[in-house]
Amino acid sequence: MFFRMALGYVNKLLSSLPLRKCLDAEPPLHLDPAKVSSEQFDHVGRFRILVIGRSSAGKTSLLQKFCNTTEPPEIIDAKGEKLDMAIVQGSLEREFHSIEDELIFKKNPSFIFHESPGFEAGSDKELNMMVSFMADRATTTKLGQRMHVIWYCISMSDYERPILAAEEKFFNGCNPGSVPVIVVFTKADVMKLPALRQLMDEGMSMKEAKTRAGNVADQIVNELEGKIAKELDKFKYPPKGYLSLASMNQTDADCSPLLRCTANVQGAIELQRLLISTQQVNPVLNIEYAVRRVLLPQFYEEVGYSKEDLEKEIFLWMPLLKHVRYFLLDKLDLSS
């Protein structure tokens, strides 16, 4: 009830301001970043993510869903030059590109991704390159070059051997410094088949087993997560968070949990705001964090904002205001 009241407050606030008078235009339900002004883009900033994992971990599908696109990214090398798309596609599939390369999706260029080539083959060369890269990006004085989070992807299709030498090397040998690491369990939906087999081995018919396989699969995933987390937490540099995702290659897949988890492991509110204001996947997250970080402290009198300062603080979490405003009106039925 309180959260809905807060949403109503945000809605009224957005509709009351003079600069919101342009809201009578058609709602941009799918934002085109090319139409965002350079001033808005500079205000939003860029959020930098290092993605690590085996070649079968579904990293490409995850990044595409995170940026709400099906197109491949542009790759910018360390010299700032854009690589040829034919080379890009091949390098993505075989992971031959450098960890220094920036992967940027046109649909949301506010996110910059770096992808580490696999180092599960036993060579220390790739590991040493990653250690050097992480140390540089964690401590650089150039704020625009700093890494903000590391996603370490482990596919649930490898559930029989989820922790190999690569994981031991990384979590024992790579000090991420102040950069939080999240273990992302991808392809969690593959556990439906083991669940189905388990139910049928227990004597259940195929038809009945199919109706219950989803719940059993969730239980198996939760148990596996717990076991893997217990092992990784023993290492020298354990992750800050764990999260499982399923069917990232499907149209209706939801990566909002990954956004929320990434925001919650950030140590500074400024980095949370950078992430949430940059994402274009779920407008309700802009509202949620504006409520949690701005309105709740105000209502509990922890912070005393003037109306003008309160408006400014809220807008920092939702710079693309028209998008958020129409979400409130159309999706949450707050028009009255």
N, C-alpha and C positions, 0 to 999 in steps of 0.2 A: 504494500500500500504506500509506504513512504517513498519507495523508488519511483512509483508511478506519479506521485505528487511532484517529485523532483523533475521528472521528465516533462510534466505539464509546465513547470516553472521555466525550464529551458525553452520549451516551445513558445511560451508567451514572450520570453525575453528576446528570442530571435525575431519574432514577428513585430515587436514594438519599436525596433531600432530603425532610424531613417535609412541606413544603408541596406536594409533588408527589403526595401520597396521594389527591388527588381525581382522579387519572388513570384510575380505573376506570370513568369515565363514557364515553358514546359519543363517539368522536372527532369534533370539529367540522371536517369536511373542507372545509366552506365557511363561513368565519367570518362571523358576523352582528355588525357593529360596534355595533348597537343594544344588544347584550347585554354589551358591554365596559363595565366600570365607569368612572366618571368619573376615578377615581384612576389606572387603567391608561391611559386616554386622555390625561390630563395628562402622564403619565410618557412616553408615546410622543412627544408633541409634534406639530408640523405642519411639513410640508416644502412650500415654496412654489416654483412653477415658472412661468416665462413662456414661452408657446408662440407662435411667430411663423411665418408662412408664407402662401402664396397660398391662396385659398379652395378650390382643388382639391387641396390637399396631403394630405387625409385626416386632418386634425388631430382631428376629433371621434372617429373610430374609434380613433385612437391613444390618446386619453385614456380612452375607455371600456374598452379592453383593459387599459390600465395600471392601472385601478381595478377590473378584473374585473367589469364590468357592461355591460348593454345599455341602461340607462336614461339619459335626459338629465340633465345636472347642474342643481342649484339655482344660481341666480345671485344673489349678494349685492352690492348697490351700495355705493358709498363711504360712505353713511350707515348701513350695516349693515342695510338693509331688503331683504327677499327680493322679487325681481321676480315678477310674475305668470307662470305657466308658459306660457300661450299667447304672451305677449310673448317669453318666453325662447326658445321653440322657433323663432320667426320670426327673432329676433336672431342666434341661432346660425347659422342657414342663410345669413343675409345679412351676418353679422359687423357688426351695427350697435351692439353693446354697447361699453361703454367699457373701456379697458385697466385702469382702476381696479377694475372689477367682479371679484369672486371667483367662480370656478366650482368648485363642490364637489359631489362624487358621494356619495350616501348610503351606497353600498357601502363606501367608504373615505374618510371625512371628514378623515382625517389629511393628505391632500394638498389643497393649495389651488392652483388654476391661474388664471393670467391669460392672456388671449388678445389679441394685438395686431391691431387692424383692419389690413387690407392697405394698404401705402403704395406699391404698384407703379404707381399711376396718374400719378405725377410730382409730386404736391403735397408741399410740405415741411411742411405742418401736422401730419400724422400722424407724420412723422419726428421733429419737434421735441417732440411729445407723448411719444414713446417715449424720447427722450434724457432728458427731464426725469424721466419715471417711473423709468427705470433708475438714474439718478443718485440719486434719492431713496431707492429701495429697496435700493441697494447700500451706502448710508452711514448710513441711519437708526439712531438709538440704540435704537429699539424693536425688539428682537430678533425678536419675533413677526411683524414686518412685513417683514423682510428677504427678498430674493430669494435663492434658493439655486442655481438653475441656469436657463439659457435653452436651450430647444430650438428651433433654427431648421430648420423642415421644408421640404425640397425634394423635390417629387414626381418620381420617375423617368419619369412619363408626360410630363414636360416636358424629356426628355433632349436634345432638339435645341437648346433654349435654356434651360439650367438656371440660368445667371447673367444676370440682367437688372439694370435700374437699381435695383430694390429691394435686391438683394443688395449691389451696389456702395455704395449709400447706407448700408446698415446696417453693413457690415464696414469701411467707411472713416470713417463719421460717428458711430457709436454706441460710445462707450467703456463697456464693461460693468464696468470696475473689477475688483474681485476676484470677480465672478460669472462662472463658466465658461460658455462657449457650446459647445453640441454641435450639429453639423449632422446632422440625421436625414434620410436618404434614404428616403422612403416609397414605397409601391407598387412595390417592386423586382420584384414578380412580373410586371409589365407587359412586362418585357423578354423574356419567353418567346416572344411573337409575333415580334419582330424576329429572335430566335434561330432560330425555326422557318423563317422566310423565308430567312434566310441559308443554312441547311442545305439547303433545297430548291433554292435558286439554285445550290448547289454540285453538284446532281444527285442528291441523296438523295431517296428515296421519302418520302411523308407518314408512313407507319408508322414507318420507321426514324428520321426526323427528330424525331418526337414523343418517342422514347425518349432522344434525346440533347439535346433542346432545353433541359432544365433545367440541365445542366452548362454549355452554351454561354451560357445566360442569365446564370449566375453569373459567368462570365468577362467578359461584357459589362459587368455591374454593377461588377465590380472595376475594370475599365479606366476606366469613367466616373467612379467615385469618385476614382480617382487623378488624373484630369485636372481634375476640379472642385476637389479639395483643393489641387492645385498652384496653381490660379488664386486660390483664396480665401486661401491662405497668403501671397500677395503683398500683401494688403490691410493697412491700418494696425492693425486689431484682428481678427486671424485667430481661427478657432475653436480650442478646446482638444481637440476630439475629433470623430470622424466615425463614423457607423454607418448601415447599411442595414437596413430592415425590410420584410417582405412580408406581404400578406394580413392586415392588422390587423383587417379586418372579418370574418374567419373564426373559427369557434369554437375551433379548435385552434391559433390563432396564439400565438406565444410572444414576450413583450416582456421576458423576462429579460435579454437582451443590453443593452437600453436601461437597465435598472436597474443592471446591472454597470458600464456605461460611465459613467452618471451618478454612481455612487459613486466610481469611480476618478478622476474629474476634480476631486473635492472636495479642497480643500487641507488641511482639518482632519479628524482622525479623528472628532471629535464630529459633524460633518455627515454623514460616512459612516454613522455609527451611527444618526443620526436617520432617514436614508433607509431603511436596511436594516431597522431595527426597525419602521418604519411600513408598509412594503409587505406585501401579503397575496397576492401572485401566486405566489411560489416560496419555500417554506420552506427549501429547501436553501441559499438565499443567506444566510439568517440563520446557518446552521451554518457555511457556507464562511467568512464574514467573522469569526465568532467564533473559528474555528480560525486564520485568518490573522493576526488582530489581537490575539488573546489567548493562544491555546495555543502557537502557534509561538514567539513571544518567550519564553514560559515554558520550553518545552522546550530552547531554545537558550541559556537562562540570561541573556537580555538583560534580563529583568524578573523580580524575585523576589516572587511573590504568595504570601500565605498561602492556605490552602484556602478560607477564607471570602471573601477578596477576589477570588480566582479565580472563585468562583461568582457573585459580584456582577457582575464584569466580563462574564462570559458571558451572564448574564441581561439585561444592558443591550442586547445584540444580538438577543435573542429574548424580548421581554416577554410575548408570547402563547405561553407555554411548552407548553401542552397541544397546540396546533396543531403545533408543531415536534416534540414528543415522538412523536406518532402518525405523523408523516411518517417519522421514523427507524424506527419499528417496522414500519409497513406497506409503505413504499416501498423501504427500504434493507435490509430483512431483518436488523436488528440486535437482534432480540428475544432471541437466545440469549446 
